[in-house]
Amino acid sequence: MSVRAASAQLLRALHNMGAAQLSPGASGNISVRVDDGMLISASGAVAASASIADIAFVPADCLSLDPWPDGQPRPSSEWRMHQALYASHPDAGAVVHCHSLHATALACQRRGIPPFHYMVSIAGGDDIPCADYALFGSEQLSQIVCHTLQHRRACLMANHGQICIGDTADTALALAKEVESLAACYLASQQHCEPVLLSRQEMDAVRNAFSHYGQRLKD
């Protein structure tokens, strides 16, 4: 994908994330893989009003932002996490990280989303796990998130938010919206009692039935 096409894709996803109110203010970030690295929203960028000046390029072999070229937008503090996910997930074309309300509420309780609803399988497994806590922007957090997403396309991040990977920024963002909706529904289902969870066999049947569901997310 050309840098121009990737920039357009990234800006569209940022604007859509802002419009969906998935991440307040300048929180959250999105990246798109390009040759030799990634494009990622700049540090302090506000998704809803992001412009081309809010897009930074980070080489795949970047180890530190210091020194950073004068006049170039500085990438999000979470650039290491995005970079590590591209290295560990060769098929990932984009990463969306946001602080959506209900997913973050669950993450602050350090709880994932169990198989209370069949749509949980959209993240690639029987649950949507919650990654352990580490300081934002740290190498430790990058390693924890990569480990948690070994067999998933989405997870919560303890005391932080949620993160999703996809073929494109649009599909990753669509997944983030689904995760937020599931988090809201899960919290609502606990108002009077614990929801009944689906069995492993039932979730296996769902995954078989939804073997092409990701393609529908792209449409």
N, C-alpha and C positions, 0 to 999 in steps of 0.2 A: 504494500500500500504506500502511495506517495505521501510525503509529509503534508502536502496541501490537503489531500483527502482525509488524512488522519486528523488534521487540525479542525476541519469542518465537522467531522464526526464527534470529536471531543467537545467542541463548543456546543453542538446541538444537545449532547447528553448533559452537559453542565446546565444549560438553560432549562432542560426538561426536569432535571433534579431540583433546581430551584423552584420551578413552577409547581412541582409536586410537594414542595415543602418537606423534602426528605432530610435536609440538613440545614439547620438555622445559621444565618450569618455566613461567616467565612469557614465554617466547619465542613469537613468532608472533602474528598478529592477524587478525581477520576484520571485514569491514564489509558493510553492506547499504545500498543506495541508498534514500532516502526523499525526499519533496517538499522542495525547497530545500536538500538536503544529504545527509548520510549518518549512520548510526549505526555506531560502531566500538568495538571493545573498548578499554577504558581502559588507560592506561600501567600496567604492572606486573600486569595481570590474569592470573590463572592459569586457563587454559582449562577444565580439568576441574572447577573449583569456582566458576566465574564466576556472578555474580548480577546482578540488575538494576542494582545499584550500580556494576557494572563496565562499563556501557555509556555512551558519551559521544556527544553530538550535535555534529557539525561542519557549519556552514553551507557551502553550495557556494561562496560568495564569500569564505571565510575565507582570510586571507593570513598570519596569525600567531596563535600561542596566547598571546601576551603583549600586554595582560593577559588572563587567563582568569577567568571569573566565579567568585567565591568559592562554595564548596560544591558545585560541579559537577565530576564526574569528568574528569580531564584525559585526552585521547585518546592512543592509542598514538603513539610517536615516529615511526611510519611513516605518519601520517595524510596527509602530502603525496602519497605514492605512491598511496594509495587514491584521493584526490581527483583526482589527475591522470589516473588510469585511467578514472574515471567521465566526465571531460571528453573524453577521447580515444576512449572506447568507449561511445557513447550507448545501446547495447543491453545493456550489462553491468548486472546487478542486484545483484551481490555480488562481493567479492574475498576470497580466502583466501591468506594468506602464512604459511608455516611453515618450520621448520628440521628437516624429516624427515631421518633418519639417512643413507640412501643418496643421496638427492638432494643433500644438503649435502656429502657426501663428493666427489661428482662436481664440484659447484660450487667446492669448494676446490681442485680441479685445473684449474678454469676450462674444463671440458669440458661440452658439451651431450650430448644423447642422440641418436645417429644412427638411421637406419631399420633397426635390427637386428631389429625385430619389427614386425609390421603394426599393433599397437596404438599405436605412436608417433603414428599419424595422429589419435588422439583429441584431440590438442592443436591440430589444425587445419592441419597441414602435414607435410612430409617429415621433420622432425626436431623436437626440443625444444631450442631454443638456450639458450645461457648468456649472460646479459647481462653487460656489462663491470662491473668493480668501481667502487663509489663509496661514500662514507661513509653508514652507515645514517641514515635520517631526513632526508637532504639533498635539496635541490631537484635536484641533479645526478643522484642515483639515480632520482628520479621520472622525469626526462626519459629516462634510459637505458632504464628498464623499459618505459615507454610506447613507445619506438621499437622495442624488441625484440619487443613484443607487438602490433605493427601488424597482423600476419597470423597470429597465434597466440592460443590461449587459455591457454597455460601456458609458463613458461620457468624456467630456473634462474637464480640470481643469484650472480655470482662471489664466492667466499669468504663466503657468506651463507646461502642456502637456496633455496626455490622459491616461485613465486607463480602463482595461477590465477584466472581470471575465469569467471563463470557467470551464468545467468539468476537463480539463487537461491543462497543460502548453501549449501544442500544439494548442488546440482549442482557448485558450485565446489569444495566439500570432496570430493565424489566424484572429481573430476578430480585433486585433489591426492593422493588415495590411489592413483590409477592411475599418476601420475607417480612416486611413491615406489616402487611395485611395479616399474615399468619400470626405474628407476634401479638397484634391487637386482638385477634379472635381468641388466641390461647389465653390471654389475660382475662378477656371477657368471660370465657367458659369456666373460669375458676371463681366466679363471683359467689356461687352458692355451694359448689362441690367440685371435686376434681373430675376432669373429663375422662371418659373411657378411652383407653389407648388401643390403637390397632395392633394386631399381632405381627410378628415378623413375616408369617406366611401371607397375611393380608397385604402388607406393604410390598412383598415380593410380587404379588399379583398386580398391584398398582404400577410398579415400575415396568413390568412387562407390558401392561396396557398403555403406558405412557412412553414407550420406547422412542417415539418420535415427537414427544411433546415439545422439546426444545426447538424444533423446527417451527412450531406454531408461534413460539415466542418471537421468532425473527420476522414473522409476517406483519 
